[in-house]
């Protein structure tokens, strides 16, 4: 039997024919609640003269932002307002969408966190391999993870709002395992500032030493599963060969880094190759009337999203509407 063909190329688009799930629908009452939340969030926007204003506007105008915060709050509007205000304040301080690649590049040199492939519902897959840890505990480790979350969101096909995190504890030791403090900070950021973004959390090869920790946090991560049948969730063509899949990807640090940065259109300073607009028209880019649409339609995410960075033209979307989440994991 011939040896499988190995590759250094990462997968940045779902397979042809992928249907993104879950899909959602809104009642008229829910639409009114979302409109009120958007109006409230708009009242919190920075001054248009603030350098971070275009990025705050970009995030707030993404089609999934308002619905995700309403779902996270279980359609309790006062709670949704508190949640979105807290995230707006966090993003102003942390600026997750403007982390320069070189700031955190050293954290990627062993492939301990990789974005490669999609599950059956079109969610980008983030592989985490703590056994490949290459740096000491520091805030930079957390910023690297946040940078990866932002890149996975960049690669989501139209209609997809969530991602997969697959954590493989093979070869993990006490030295390489992330500290409990880092794990708690990661959990806090996912729960508070990337609400409704974790579609599936998969843990494999979990050592007994960490089983008690995961049992403690699993109630807070509803989609967490331990050692599931991965082929029920991920197409063989998308699954890394380390887990029995047909994607015989070989990590090479420079190649991986160049590919993920290019696929997401990231510039050296952390901005995007075509955002914000050079003519200062950030508001117009998100104005449905200026785009020839109506105000009830989902707003465009950015000029970059209108000129899709990856080939997802063959991906079908069941619906852009939203309903209460019923995510099968």
SEFITI-828555 format. One record per residue (C-alpha): y, x, z; residue number from 1. Coordinates in nm, 3 decimals, padded with zeros to 5 digits. Layout:
BEGIN
+---------+---------+---------+-----+
:       y :       x :       z :  nr :
+---------+---------+---------+-----+
:       Y :       X :       Z : NUM :
...
+---------+---------+---------+-----+
% end
This chain:
BEGIN
+---------+---------+---------+-----+
:       y :       x :       z :  nr :
+---------+---------+---------+-----+
:  00.000 :  00.000 :  00.000 :   1 :
:  00.341 :  00.134 : -00.097 :   2 :
:  00.584 :  00.221 :  00.179 :   3 :
:  00.860 : -00.038 :  00.227 :   4 :
:  01.192 :  00.041 :  00.066 :   5 :
:  01.439 :  00.160 :  00.323 :   6 :
:  01.812 :  00.104 :  00.296 :   7 :
:  02.138 :  00.208 :  00.455 :   8 :
:  02.314 : -00.105 :  00.329 :   9 :
:  02.401 : -00.377 :  00.577 :  10 :
:  02.385 : -00.747 :  00.490 :  11 :
:  02.731 : -00.908 :  00.500 :  12 :
:  02.654 : -01.246 :  00.342 :  13 :
:  02.384 : -01.509 :  00.410 :  14 :
:  02.099 : -01.562 :  00.161 :  15 :
:  02.164 : -01.784 : -00.139 :  16 :
:  02.112 : -02.149 : -00.047 :  17 :
:  02.181 : -02.112 :  00.325 :  18 :
:  02.310 : -02.433 :  00.482 :  19 :
:  02.538 : -02.369 :  00.777 :  20 :
:  02.456 : -02.551 :  01.100 :  21 :
:  02.533 : -02.714 :  01.334 :  22 :
:  02.771 : -02.966 :  01.181 :  23 :
:  03.007 : -03.191 :  01.372 :  24 :
:  03.185 : -03.522 :  01.333 :  25 :
:  03.489 : -03.657 :  01.519 :  26 :
:  03.581 : -04.000 :  01.635 :  27 :
:  03.940 : -04.115 :  01.581 :  28 :
:  04.006 : -04.064 :  01.952 :  29 :
:  03.881 : -03.707 :  01.933 :  30 :
:  04.102 : -03.638 :  01.632 :  31 :
:  04.402 : -03.758 :  01.831 :  32 :
:  04.302 : -03.534 :  02.123 :  33 :
:  04.277 : -03.234 :  01.892 :  34 :
:  04.617 : -03.309 :  01.744 :  35 :
:  04.765 : -03.321 :  02.094 :  36 :
:  04.597 : -02.993 :  02.189 :  37 :
:  04.731 : -02.828 :  01.873 :  38 :
:  05.081 : -02.955 :  01.951 :  39 :
:  05.053 : -02.816 :  02.303 :  40 :
:  04.926 : -02.479 :  02.179 :  41 :
:  05.209 : -02.464 :  01.926 :  42 :
:  05.456 : -02.504 :  02.212 :  43 :
:  05.315 : -02.184 :  02.364 :  44 :
:  05.355 : -01.971 :  02.050 :  45 :
:  05.550 : -01.649 :  02.070 :  46 :
:  05.890 : -01.617 :  01.910 :  47 :
:  05.867 : -01.560 :  01.535 :  48 :
:  06.040 : -01.226 :  01.594 :  49 :
:  05.761 : -01.099 :  01.819 :  50 :
:  05.536 : -00.844 :  01.639 :  51 :
:  05.223 : -01.024 :  01.759 :  52 :
:  05.340 : -01.368 :  01.642 :  53 :
:  05.163 : -01.359 :  01.300 :  54 :
:  04.833 : -01.274 :  01.469 :  55 :
:  04.869 : -01.541 :  01.736 :  56 :
:  04.947 : -01.794 :  01.464 :  57 :
:  04.652 : -01.673 :  01.257 :  58 :
:  04.408 : -01.727 :  01.544 :  59 :
:  04.551 : -02.063 :  01.646 :  60 :
:  04.539 : -02.193 :  01.288 :  61 :
:  04.176 : -02.105 :  01.225 :  62 :
:  03.992 : -02.433 :  01.158 :  63 :
:  03.748 : -02.380 :  01.445 :  64 :
:  03.991 : -02.285 :  01.725 :  65 :
:  04.110 : -02.627 :  01.841 :  66 :
:  03.769 : -02.802 :  01.802 :  67 :
:  03.591 : -02.523 :  01.993 :  68 :
:  03.824 : -02.552 :  02.291 :  69 :
:  03.792 : -02.930 :  02.298 :  70 :
:  03.412 : -02.905 :  02.291 :  71 :
:  03.412 : -02.637 :  02.561 :  72 :
:  03.620 : -02.868 :  02.779 :  73 :
:  03.385 : -03.158 :  02.701 :  74 :
:  03.681 : -03.342 :  02.548 :  75 :
:  03.881 : -03.329 :  02.870 :  76 :
:  04.229 : -03.264 :  02.731 :  77 :
:  04.393 : -03.121 :  03.047 :  78 :
:  04.102 : -02.878 :  03.084 :  79 :
:  04.124 : -02.782 :  02.715 :  80 :
:  04.495 : -02.708 :  02.759 :  81 :
:  04.424 : -02.479 :  03.052 :  82 :
:  04.149 : -02.301 :  02.862 :  83 :
:  04.348 : -02.241 :  02.545 :  84 :
:  04.654 : -02.126 :  02.737 :  85 :
:  04.442 : -01.873 :  02.929 :  86 :
:  04.298 : -01.738 :  02.603 :  87 :
:  04.641 : -01.718 :  02.438 :  88 :
:  04.764 : -01.512 :  02.732 :  89 :
:  04.454 : -01.292 :  02.724 :  90 :
:  04.485 : -01.230 :  02.350 :  91 :
:  04.850 : -01.131 :  02.388 :  92 :
:  04.755 : -00.866 :  02.639 :  93 :
:  04.424 : -00.751 :  02.485 :  94 :
:  04.511 : -00.807 :  02.117 :  95 :
:  04.145 : -00.820 :  02.010 :  96 :
:  04.237 : -00.874 :  01.646 :  97 :
:  04.439 : -00.550 :  01.633 :  98 :
:  04.202 : -00.293 :  01.785 :  99 :
:  04.230 :  00.016 :  01.559 : 100 :
:  03.883 :  00.116 :  01.433 : 101 :
:  03.924 :  00.480 :  01.535 : 102 :
:  03.995 :  00.375 :  01.895 : 103 :
:  03.638 :  00.261 :  01.944 : 104 :
:  03.450 :  00.437 :  01.662 : 105 :
:  03.273 :  00.680 :  01.898 : 106 :
:  03.100 :  00.380 :  02.056 : 107 :
:  02.930 :  00.301 :  01.724 : 108 :
:  02.782 :  00.643 :  01.656 : 109 :
:  02.429 :  00.563 :  01.778 : 110 :
:  02.406 :  00.206 :  01.650 : 111 :
:  02.385 :  00.054 :  01.995 : 112 :
:  02.572 : -00.251 :  01.859 : 113 :
:  02.518 : -00.345 :  01.494 : 114 :
:  02.617 : -00.641 :  01.278 : 115 :
:  02.357 : -00.693 :  01.009 : 116 :
:  02.216 : -01.010 :  00.855 : 117 :
:  02.225 : -01.384 :  00.932 : 118 :
:  02.000 : -01.638 :  01.096 : 119 :
:  01.861 : -01.945 :  00.917 : 120 :
:  02.179 : -02.142 :  00.990 : 121 :
:  02.417 : -01.878 :  00.855 : 122 :
:  02.517 : -01.720 :  01.186 : 123 :
:  02.594 : -01.345 :  01.173 : 124 :
:  02.354 : -01.138 :  01.386 : 125 :
:  02.478 : -00.880 :  01.637 : 126 :
:  02.200 : -00.646 :  01.746 : 127 :
:  02.246 : -00.479 :  02.084 : 128 :
:  02.023 : -00.189 :  02.183 : 129 :
:  02.124 : -00.062 :  02.530 : 130 :
:  01.869 :  00.219 :  02.499 : 131 :
:  02.103 :  00.382 :  02.245 : 132 :
:  02.391 :  00.408 :  02.490 : 133 :
:  02.596 :  00.718 :  02.415 : 134 :
:  02.905 :  00.696 :  02.640 : 135 :
:  02.994 :  00.660 :  03.005 : 136 :
:  03.108 :  00.325 :  03.143 : 137 :
:  03.471 :  00.267 :  03.044 : 138 :
:  03.709 : -00.004 :  02.917 : 139 :
:  03.649 :  00.133 :  02.567 : 140 :
:  03.289 :  00.004 :  02.576 : 141 :
:  03.421 : -00.346 :  02.633 : 142 :
:  03.681 : -00.311 :  02.358 : 143 :
:  03.407 : -00.199 :  02.121 : 144 :
:  03.208 : -00.513 :  02.197 : 145 :
:  03.516 : -00.731 :  02.146 : 146 :
:  03.583 : -00.551 :  01.816 : 147 :
:  03.228 : -00.635 :  01.708 : 148 :
:  03.271 : -01.000 :  01.805 : 149 :
:  03.584 : -01.015 :  01.590 : 150 :
:  03.402 : -00.855 :  01.296 : 151 :
:  03.113 : -01.100 :  01.324 : 152 :
:  03.365 : -01.383 :  01.315 : 153 :
:  03.517 : -01.226 :  01.004 : 154 :
:  03.178 : -01.246 :  00.832 : 155 :
:  03.101 : -01.607 :  00.921 : 156 :
:  03.051 : -01.817 :  00.606 : 157 :
:  03.263 : -02.132 :  00.560 : 158 :
:  03.169 : -02.399 :  00.813 : 159 :
:  03.003 : -02.161 :  01.059 : 160 :
:  03.163 : -02.120 :  01.401 : 161 :
:  02.903 : -01.928 :  01.599 : 162 :
:  02.698 : -01.610 :  01.598 : 163 :
:  02.369 : -01.467 :  01.724 : 164 :
:  02.336 : -01.186 :  01.977 : 165 :
:  01.993 : -01.022 :  01.987 : 166 :
:  01.951 : -00.781 :  02.279 : 167 :
:  01.659 : -00.538 :  02.258 : 168 :
:  01.580 : -00.352 :  02.581 : 169 :
:  01.318 : -00.127 :  02.427 : 170 :
:  01.364 :  00.234 :  02.546 : 171 :
:  01.630 :  00.127 :  02.797 : 172 :
:  01.648 :  00.333 :  03.115 : 173 :
:  01.850 :  00.308 :  03.433 : 174 :
:  02.089 :  00.564 :  03.285 : 175 :
:  02.145 :  00.385 :  02.957 : 176 :
:  02.150 :  00.028 :  03.085 : 177 :
:  02.505 : -00.114 :  03.102 : 178 :
:  02.644 : -00.153 :  03.452 : 179 :
:  02.642 : -00.493 :  03.617 : 180 :
:  03.023 : -00.483 :  03.623 : 181 :
:  03.040 : -00.440 :  03.246 : 182 :
:  02.783 : -00.716 :  03.197 : 183 :
:  02.990 : -00.953 :  03.410 : 184 :
:  03.306 : -00.872 :  03.215 : 185 :
:  03.122 : -00.937 :  02.890 : 186 :
:  02.998 : -01.270 :  03.026 : 187 :
:  03.352 : -01.362 :  03.136 : 188 :
:  03.502 : -01.286 :  02.795 : 189 :
:  03.232 : -01.482 :  02.613 : 190 :
:  03.265 : -01.781 :  02.846 : 191 :
:  03.643 : -01.792 :  02.866 : 192 :
:  03.781 : -01.649 :  02.542 : 193 :
:  03.509 : -01.692 :  02.280 : 194 :
:  03.413 : -02.044 :  02.380 : 195 :
:  03.145 : -02.215 :  02.172 : 196 :
:  03.101 : -01.892 :  01.974 : 197 :
:  02.761 : -01.781 :  02.105 : 198 :
:  02.519 : -01.993 :  01.904 : 199 :
:  02.206 : -01.807 :  02.006 : 200 :
:  02.142 : -01.537 :  02.267 : 201 :
:  01.802 : -01.370 :  02.226 : 202 :
:  01.658 : -01.113 :  02.466 : 203 :
:  01.345 : -00.913 :  02.383 : 204 :
:  01.153 : -00.639 :  02.565 : 205 :
:  01.327 : -00.723 :  02.893 : 206 :
:  01.218 : -00.490 :  03.177 : 207 :
:  01.126 : -00.645 :  03.510 : 208 :
:  01.417 : -00.458 :  03.668 : 209 :
:  01.664 : -00.679 :  03.482 : 210 :
:  01.477 : -01.007 :  03.484 : 211 :
:  01.644 : -01.126 :  03.804 : 212 :
:  01.991 : -01.054 :  03.663 : 213 :
:  01.922 : -01.251 :  03.346 : 214 :
:  01.770 : -01.538 :  03.539 : 215 :
:  02.095 : -01.547 :  03.734 : 216 :
:  02.322 : -01.564 :  03.430 : 217 :
:  02.104 : -01.772 :  03.197 : 218 :
:  02.242 : -02.104 :  03.332 : 219 :
:  02.584 : -01.988 :  03.207 : 220 :
:  02.451 : -01.899 :  02.862 : 221 :
:  02.291 : -02.221 :  02.742 : 222 :
:  02.149 : -02.081 :  02.417 : 223 :
:  01.970 : -01.785 :  02.582 : 224 :
:  01.603 : -01.739 :  02.493 : 225 :
:  01.356 : -01.471 :  02.596 : 226 :
:  01.103 : -01.327 :  02.349 : 227 :
:  01.106 : -01.625 :  02.109 : 228 :
:  00.932 : -01.637 :  01.772 : 229 :
:  01.210 : -01.469 :  01.575 : 230 :
:  01.076 : -01.595 :  01.242 : 231 :
:  01.157 : -01.951 :  01.353 : 232 :
:  01.521 : -01.850 :  01.382 : 233 :
:  01.584 : -01.570 :  01.130 : 234 :
:  01.461 : -01.531 :  00.769 : 235 :
:  01.228 : -01.232 :  00.728 : 236 :
:  01.464 : -01.087 :  00.468 : 237 :
:  01.745 : -01.082 :  00.726 : 238 :
:  01.548 : -00.966 :  01.030 : 239 :
:  01.541 : -00.597 :  01.114 : 240 :
:  01.202 : -00.433 :  01.059 : 241 :
:  01.204 : -00.321 :  01.423 : 242 :
:  01.128 : -00.685 :  01.506 : 243 :
:  00.878 : -00.745 :  01.227 : 244 :
:  01.123 : -00.843 :  00.956 : 245 :
:  01.152 : -00.722 :  00.598 : 246 :
:  01.495 : -00.563 :  00.635 : 247 :
:  01.405 : -00.194 :  00.660 : 248 :
:  01.752 : -00.083 :  00.756 : 249 :
:  01.806 :  00.279 :  00.854 : 250 :
:  02.117 :  00.338 :  01.059 : 251 :
:  02.354 :  00.609 :  00.943 : 252 :
:  02.676 :  00.616 :  01.143 : 253 :
:  02.932 :  00.692 :  00.872 : 254 :
:  02.774 :  00.460 :  00.615 : 255 :
:  02.754 :  00.171 :  00.861 : 256 :
:  03.110 :  00.216 :  00.981 : 257 :
:  03.256 :  00.236 :  00.631 : 258 :
:  03.068 : -00.076 :  00.525 : 259 :
:  03.167 : -00.298 :  00.818 : 260 :
:  03.532 : -00.191 :  00.804 : 261 :
:  03.547 : -00.254 :  00.428 : 262 :
:  03.363 : -00.587 :  00.444 : 263 :
:  03.613 : -00.717 :  00.699 : 264 :
:  03.919 : -00.570 :  00.531 : 265 :
:  04.034 : -00.368 :  00.833 : 266 :
:  04.314 : -00.111 :  00.798 : 267 :
:  04.347 :  00.206 :  01.004 : 268 :
:  04.596 :  00.043 :  01.240 : 269 :
:  04.370 : -00.258 :  01.300 : 270 :
:  04.561 : -00.496 :  01.072 : 271 :
:  04.413 : -00.648 :  00.755 : 272 :
:  04.447 : -00.533 :  00.397 : 273 :
:  04.639 : -00.848 :  00.298 : 274 :
:  04.766 : -00.996 :  00.623 : 275 :
:  05.029 : -01.058 :  00.742 : 276 :
:  05.208 : -01.131 :  00.414 : 277 :
:  05.465 : -00.867 :  00.328 : 278 :
:  05.724 : -01.136 :  00.252 : 279 :
:  05.710 : -01.264 :  00.610 : 280 :
:  05.563 : -01.599 :  00.507 : 281 :
:  05.297 : -01.624 :  00.778 : 282 :
:  05.401 : -01.981 :  00.862 : 283 :
:  05.373 : -02.091 :  00.500 : 284 :
:  05.022 : -01.948 :  00.476 : 285 :
:  04.911 : -02.198 :  00.741 : 286 :
:  05.132 : -02.493 :  00.641 : 287 :
:  04.911 : -02.761 :  00.478 : 288 :
:  05.210 : -02.921 :  00.307 : 289 :
:  05.314 : -02.587 :  00.158 : 290 :
:  04.954 : -02.548 :  00.039 : 291 :
:  04.972 : -02.888 : -00.134 : 292 :
:  04.742 : -03.055 :  00.119 : 293 :
:  04.786 : -03.311 :  00.395 : 294 :
:  04.840 : -03.251 :  00.763 : 295 :
:  04.505 : -03.403 :  00.861 : 296 :
:  04.307 : -03.144 :  00.666 : 297 :
:  04.177 : -02.828 :  00.834 : 298 :
:  04.433 : -02.551 :  00.810 : 299 :
:  04.359 : -02.235 :  00.614 : 300 :
:  04.268 : -01.945 :  00.836 : 301 :
:  04.467 : -01.680 :  00.651 : 302 :
:  04.529 : -01.537 :  00.308 : 303 :
:  04.228 : -01.312 :  00.367 : 304 :
:  04.004 : -01.613 :  00.424 : 305 :
:  04.128 : -01.773 :  00.102 : 306 :
:  04.023 : -01.457 : -00.081 : 307 :
:  03.679 : -01.433 :  00.078 : 308 :
:  03.584 : -01.077 :  00.162 : 309 :
:  03.212 : -01.119 :  00.109 : 310 :
:  03.011 : -01.305 : -00.154 : 311 :
:  02.937 : -01.639 :  00.006 : 312 :
:  02.989 : -01.852 : -00.303 : 313 :
:  02.623 : -01.953 : -00.305 : 314 :
:  02.627 : -02.070 :  00.057 : 315 :
:  02.635 : -02.447 :  00.098 : 316 :
:  02.807 : -02.617 :  00.391 : 317 :
:  02.679 : -02.945 :  00.527 : 318 :
:  03.012 : -03.060 :  00.664 : 319 :
:  03.350 : -02.944 :  00.785 : 320 :
:  03.371 : -03.231 :  01.030 : 321 :
:  03.274 : -03.200 :  01.393 : 322 :
:  03.067 : -03.381 :  01.653 : 323 :
:  02.947 : -03.303 :  02.002 : 324 :
:  02.731 : -02.991 :  01.976 : 325 :
:  02.355 : -03.026 :  01.962 : 326 :
:  02.257 : -02.665 :  01.896 : 327 :
:  01.886 : -02.603 :  01.851 : 328 :
:  01.792 : -02.259 :  01.980 : 329 :
+---------+---------+---------+-----+
% end
